[in-house]
Amino acid sequence: MSGLPLTAGLGIAVAAAWACSPPKPSPTDAGVDAGLSLSPVEVCDRISAARCELLARCYPAFLREAPESCRGLEQARCLDDYEALRPSFDAQTVEIDSAHVLACEERMKSSFCTPTFPPGYPAVAAHPFSDCELGTGLLKGKVPSLQICDRAVECAAGTLCVKPGGVCSGTCSSYSGASEACGFGCATGLYCEDQGTPTDPSDDRCTAGKGLGKPCTTSVECQADLRCSAGTCKARGSAGQACEFDPDRLSPCEPGLACDVTPFVAGMPGTCVQPVAQGEPCWFHWTCQPGLVCFDLDYTGFPGAAPAQPGSCQPPGPIGSNCFGSPYSTYVGDQCSAGTYCAPAVQKCTPVPSLGQGCTPSAQTCEGLKVYCKPSGSGDTGTCAGPANQGEHCAFAIDANTTLSIPCATGWCDTKTTLTCRPPNKGLGLVCAEDGECQSSRCAVQQDRSMRCAAACQ
């Protein structure tokens, strides 16, 4: 499910990923051989193997690719990302950070299983290893401060590529400091505080994270080791303490503990627990020990209500086993083994379809690089295909707030009204969400953090 295009509700605001301000990577592990030089192919080979191993070991409820195909597909995705960044490599403005690659590889293979969502999860919630992608940690920018940059990855550590007005070439500049306008990104330890003027976000300021006991609205406002609970920045919960799902934190509980709660259900209380063994009750997959899933959770009322009864921690179900299918499986996973998914029509673990075969748009489970479940426009049915063409269905509305979409070959996917691919229809300066909406084919972030159609780059 890595890289899945979507518009998500679930009562959670989607985190914006600004093109000119990539997430700042976490500190790397120590003890790696910084002298080793890796090629892009070697990087993709190592990271794909480690990633597939991690998904199988820690996140089986979200691993839909069969073991024999996972590594090849992950390699293909990685190399596709490399091709998009090839101009920066050719210009020698970026290079592979071999030490960080090896650190990511080691962490994926040896880390304990964080009770949260898997790497590559949609942007509606935090997930681990965000620093182990080509665009967010595996590369080192070589362009120093105040020099010209074309892409975010090109800037040296501690700086970002600032493109005021959406210009094509920007300048590597330091992140905004305390009390400065948020602009394209705040320095480590700061967050962008909304001053309450949504029509003019230029007055928002970078502010230090709040400490223990301070009032808050979300955990983003609190220091990194704290969470926002009941309107106050608090320490993460210890065993037996109450917790609730927090989209801004990997876990609201202390390291090694899971919050036994169904995510995205407003107001549902949970408890911080040690991940439990096979046969024990659970309210979500991360409550179970590594290699197990939370079996037989009935999501009929989700996300308005939690399942009526807890599930049971069990090994993932093989092909043909009974299961509870859910239109929200992209977000909550399912109980089937790798290479299968819970097909809603039959409520059984079914092999993941491939190009040309029938599929379920809400699940978006098609095998292959850039192969998506294209909605038919009639119920939760579709066909595994490439990007949708003009006039074809490209989106499936799960509910009034949650819509899954696939890319359009040209133009943009109208996820609000027609649910089809439409031609570019916006001129320069108009607010946009993706390149395809703009007649210039370029939607760029502005200094007030809005996205607007900008002139095409040569």
N, C-alpha and C positions, 0 to 999 in steps of 0.2 A: 504494500500500500504506500510505499515511499513516493513522495512527490504528487499525491493525488490532488487534483484541483477540486475545490469545494467552496461552498458558502454555507456556514454552519450557524445554527441557532443554539438549541439546547439550553437556552437561558444564559449562555456564556458569551462574552464578547470575544470575537476573533482577534488574536494578536497580530498587529501589522508588522510585516517584514519589509523594511525600507531597503530598496536596492542599493542606495549609497551608504547605508549604515549597517553592515553585517553584524550579527550577534558577536559579542566579544568572547572568544574561547576561554575555557577554563584553563588553569595552570596545568602544564603537562607533568606526567610522572617523571621522576628522577631516574638516573641509572641507565639511560639508553645510549647507544653508540652514535654520537652526533657526527662521527666521521663517515658513516655509511651514506652513499649516494644512491637514490632509488629513481627509476624511470617511472613515467606515468602508468605504464602497463604493470610494473611491479607493485606500485601503490594500489592500483585497483584490484590486483590479484590478492594481496595481503588483506586489504580492508574488507573485500567481499567475503573471503573465507572466514575472517573473524566475526563479521556481522552475521552471517548465516549460523555460525556456531552459537553466538549469543542469543539470537532469536529462538533457536531450537531449545537451548538450555533454560532460558529465562522467560520467554514470552510465547509459548506455544499457542495460546489462544488467538494470537495475531499473525501467526505464520501460516500463510495459505499456499506458499510455494513448496512443491515437493522437494525433498532433500537432494535428489539428483539434478534438479534444475535451478535451485536457489542460487548457487554460486555463479553459474553462468549468467543469470539474469542480473544479479547484483553487479558483476563485472561490466556488463553491457551498460547499465545505468551510470556507473562511475565513468566509463570511457566516454559516454555521451556528454557528461558534465565537463570532462576534459576538453572535448572538441569545442564546446561553447566558450571555453577560456583560452583556446589555442592562440588567439591573437596576442594575448598578454605574454604567453610563453615565447612566442616568436619575437616579440619586442624586448624580451629579457627583462621585463618589469616585474616578474614573479618567478619564484622557484619553489620546488618541493621542500617542505620542512621534514626531512627524513627522521629526525629525532621525534617529532610529534607523531608521525605515522607509526613508528615503532611503539610509542607510548600508547596510542589508541589501540593498536593491535593487541598489546599486552593487557590493557585494561579490559577490552572486550572478552578476552579469553579467560581472564583470571578473576574479574570482579565478582563480588557477591551480587545476587539478583535484586536490583532495586525494585521495591514493590510499587511500580508506577507503570506508565504506558511505554511502549517500545520505541527505539530510535525510528525516526521517520514518521511518527504519528502526526496527524493533522494539527494545525496551529491553534486548536482550541484548548490545548492543555500542555503543560510542561512535559518534556521527556528527556532522557539522558543521551549522552554522546553527541550533543549538537556541535561539538568542536571537532568531530571526526568526519567531516565532509570536505570536499575540495574547496567549496566556497566559504567555509567557516572554521578553518583551523589547520588543515593539512598543507597549506601553502604559506610562503613568506613573501610579503610584498617588498620590493626593492626600491620603490620610489620614496625619497625622503620628504620630510615636511616642507611645504610651500612649493613643491614641484608638481608638474602637470600629471594627471592620472585620467585614465579612461574607464577603469573598472574598480570596484571596491577592493578586490583582492590585491591590487597593485601597491597599495600604500603600506609603508613600514609600520611595524607594531606601534600601537598607541595613537595612530592617526587614521583618518577615514577620508574617503574621496568626496569632497563637498562640491556639489554642482548647483550653485544658486540659479534660480530661474529655469532649471532643467536643461542647462547647456550640455553639450556633448562631452567636452573635456573639462574636468574639474581640477581642484587643487587638493593635495593631501594636507589636511589640517587636523589639529588636535581636537578631541572631543570637548564639548561644552563643559565648563566647570560650574561649581556651585553659584547659584543666583544668576547664571547666564541663560539666555534664551535657549530652549531645547534644540532648535535648529535640526541638524541631522542626527544627533545622538548625544547622550550624556556620558561623562566619564564613569569609570567603575565606582560603584558604591552610591551613585546618584540615580534618581528616577525623575521623570518629567512630571512635574506637578501641574495639574490642570487648574488654571485660574478662574474657571467658570464662565468663560466667554467662548462658546463653541463656534461662533461665526468668525472669531479672530483668535486662533490658537497661537499667534505669534507672541502673545504675552505670557505663555507658559514658561516656567523656569525649572532648571535642573536643581534638585534639592536632595540633601543627604537623607538616606533611609532612616526611618524613625526607630527609636530604641524601645526596649522593653517597657510596657505599660502605656505607651503613647497611643492616642486615638488613630484609627485607620479605617479605610473603606475596603481596600484590597491588600493582599500580601505584597504587592509591588511596592507599596509605600513603606514597608518595614525593612529593616536590615536583613541581609541575605539569610541569616541563621534563625530568623523569626518568622512567624506566620500571623496573619490577621484573623482573629477569631472573636466573634461577638463585639466587633468594633474596636478591638484593642490588639496591639502587637504583643504576641505571647511566644514563649518558648515552645518548641515542638514537643508533642505529647510523649509521655513515657508509658510503659506497659500498663494496661488497664484504664488509662485515662480516655476521656471522650475526645473525638476528633470528627472532622467533617471533610468532605472532598474539597480540595483547593486546587483550582486549575493553574495557579501561579507557582506552585511548589511541587517538587518531585514527590514529596510525602509530607503530611502534616505531623508525622510521628518521628521519633528519634531514629537514627540509623539502625537498620536491622529489624525494624518494626513496620507493620503494614496497618493502614487504616481500614478496618473491616467495614466497608460501606460501599453501596452502589453509587458510582459517580454520576454527576449531572442531575441527580434528583434533589431539587431544592428542599432544604430543611431536614434531610435525612441524617440522623446522628449515627456515628460509628464508634468503634473502640480500637485503640492501638493494641495490636496483638503480635506475637511471634507468628510468622507464617505457619499454617497448620498442615498436618499430615493427611494422607489419603483417608477418605471416609469422614473427615471432620466437616462441620457446616461452614458455609462461606457466603458472603454477599457480593464478592467479585473475585476475578481470577488472581489478583495480586495477594489475596488473603492466603492462597495455597502455596505450599512449598514448591521449589523449582521443578519444572517438568509436569506439573499438574494444572488442571483448569477447574473452574467452578462449574460443575455439571448441573444441568436441569434448572437454571434460572429462567423463569418465565417473565419476559419483558413486555407482556401484553399492555400494561399501563404506562410504560416508560415513554418519555422522561417525566410525565406528570406524577407518576407514583412509582415506588420501588416494587420489585417482585414481592408477591404476597408471602412467599416462603423462602428461606435460604436454600442455596444449592448445596452440593456436596463435592469436596475436592476429589477429583478422579483423573486418571490418565486421559488424554484426548481420545475421542471416539474414532474407531476405524470406519472405512467405507461401509455404508449400509446401516450403521447404527442410528437409532432414533435420537433426535435433537430438538431443541426449541429454537427455531429460526427467528430472527428479528430484523426489521428494516434498518435498525441502528447498528448492525454488526460492524460497520466501518469504525464505529466509535467504541463498541463494547466487546468486539471479538466474538468468537463462538467456541464451542466445545469440541470441534472436530479436529482430526489429526492433520499434519502438514500435507499439502497437496489436495485437500478436500475442504469443502465449506458446507454449512448447514443450509441446504436449499429450502427456502420457505414453502414452495409448492408441495413438497413431499415430506418436509420435516425429517430428512435423513441426511447423513454425511455423504456428500456427493463429490466426485472428482471435479477439480477446478476446470472450467471450460477453456478452450483455446480459440484461436482465430476462426471465425465463421460459425462457431457453435452458439447455442442459446445461453443466455446468462441472466443474472439478476442485477439491475442497475443500482439498487440500494446497497448491495454488497460490494460492487465494483471488483469482482474476483474473476479476472481473465488472465491467462498465462501469456507472458511475452512482453518484450520491451515496446512501449508505446502502443499497447493493445488495451482497449478500454471496453467496458460494457456500454454500448450505445443504446439508449432507451428507444423503445419502439413507439412510445407515446400512448400506449395502451396498458395501463397497470404497471406492475413491477416486473416487466419483461423487456428483454433486449437481445442484442447480438454482439459478440466479441468482434471488434473492428478497430480500425485506426481512427484518427481524429474525424469528427463529424464535418460534413460539407454544409454549404449555405442552405438554409431551409430545413435541415435535418434536426431531429431532436438531439440535444446535447446535455440536458439536465433532467433530473428526477427529484420532485419535491416529496420528501418523506413526510413533512408536516408543514405547518404555516411558517415555521422559523428555520427549517433545516432542508437545504437543497444540495444534492451532490451533482457535480457537473464534470464533463470531459472536455478536452481541448477542441477547438474548432480549427479546421485546416486553414481557413482564412476568416477574418472578421472576429466576432466575439459571441460568447454564449449569453443569451438573455435569460438569466436565472429568475427574473421577477415576473415576467408576463408570458411570453410565448414559449419559453423553455427550448428555443431553437437557436441555431447559429444565424447571426444577422451581419450585414455588411457594415464596415466602419461608418460612423455617422456623426462624429464629433470633431469640431475644428480646434485650432490652436487655442490654448488657455482654458478649455473647458475641463471640468472635473472628470476623471476617468478611473477605471480600476485595472485595465489591462491594455496592452498595446493594440489589440485588435479593434478596440472601440474608436481609435483615433484615425482620422484620414491621413495623418502623417505616419501611421504605424508605430508611434512612439508615445508611451505614457510614462512620464518621469516625475519623480518626487521633487517637491518644492521645499523651500526653506521653512515654510510654515507647516511642513509635514503633510500637506495635501498632495494628491496625485493629479496631474493635469497633462493634457495633450501638449507635446512639445515638438519642435521642428525635428525632422529626421536627420540622422547623422550620416555623413558621407563615409 
